[in-house]
Amino acid sequence: MDIKDILKRFWFVFLIAAIFVVFIGVYAVNTIQNQPVKITAKEENGSYLIYSIGDESLTADDLYDELKESYGVSTLYRKFDELVCDKAIKTTSEMKDLAANQAAYFLQQYGEEEADAQMQSLGYGSSEDLDEYFLYAQKSQMLRADYLKAHYDEYVAPYVEENNPKIISHILIKVADITEEENEDGETVYTANPTEEEKAKLDEVVQALENGEDFAEVAKEYSDDGSASSGGLLGYFDDNNSTYVKSFKNEAMKVNEGETSEVFTSEYGYHIIYCNSQNVDEFYDYSEFLEAIYGDDVILYNAPLLEKAEELGITINDAELKEQLMSEISGEEE
């Protein structure tokens, strides 16, 4: 994060983040008191002087020590990650719009109090920083996606071959009366006992698909699943996915790009699955795909960060801080 060396080399960058907020508060008070304020880039006892107000001053070393004491190395690490991502990936208007929409949705779902708590736990000031956080999250995902693209043969290809990832859509026709029993293999088998209305709805869906109607449009019209509004799109799916019932997962793994599954039954009713794509290039937009490959491998997860930091010329010269950050990055206890 705001490591001592980075603060020395890029002290001006941090005047626009949390550091800037602290400084502005002091600046406003002392401006009222007519105290002279100086922002310099000279060294003072070997540390870059960030500002001086009257007889008071703040150096990069002082700031680093305050941040470390207040937030710990993990927060300093996040700041380091954030700086590298920001330097590596240019912010676009589309990214800003997405971050704003994500922030608004988060506030709507959880409220300002919960958002404040979440932001503070991450080292931010309050819910007003949600846009900044979601913008950083986008850049972090893009940085790590770019790394996997550059190391496709090493990490992506083996995962794809083993786990058969795909993007899928889905139509659900709910059935109120479902019975279940175990087969000879000990697996649960579901049997639907539909009403005439439920059966008629399923027949309409099957007929529409057999007539070549677009799966997404059929899903919008008939599906009882929450994904109906988006054409039944569920998104990324692979053999490691454990969020779906077994019968659904089994059928999803069978369909290939452009194929539609047979009708099958789960505890919820009748299902039909469509495989939208098996194009790896489309998977990088899904955080689930990146998380599946990076998994709990802290070294791999941080490899893109360290590689890009070196490429950008961002180095850690303070031995103690470097050791602490490397411990944080590797996930090892000090």
Secondary structure, DSSP 4 states (H G I P E B T S, - for coil): ---HHHHHHSTTGGGGSHHHHHHHHHHHHHHHTT--EE----EETTEEEEEEETTEEEEHHHHHHHHHHHHHHHHHHHHHHHHHHHHHS---HHHHHHHHHHHHHHHHHHHHHHHHHHHHHTT-SSGGGHHHHHHHHHHHHHHHHHHHHHTIIIIIHHHHHHH--EEEEEEEEE-S-EEEEE-TTS-EEEEE---HHHHHHHHHHHHHHHTT--HHHHHHHH--SGGGGGTTEEEEE-TT--SS-HHHHHHHHH--TT-BPPPEEETTEEEEEEEEE--HHHHTT-HHHHHHHHTT-HHHHHHHHHHHHHHHT-----HHHHHHHHHHHHT---
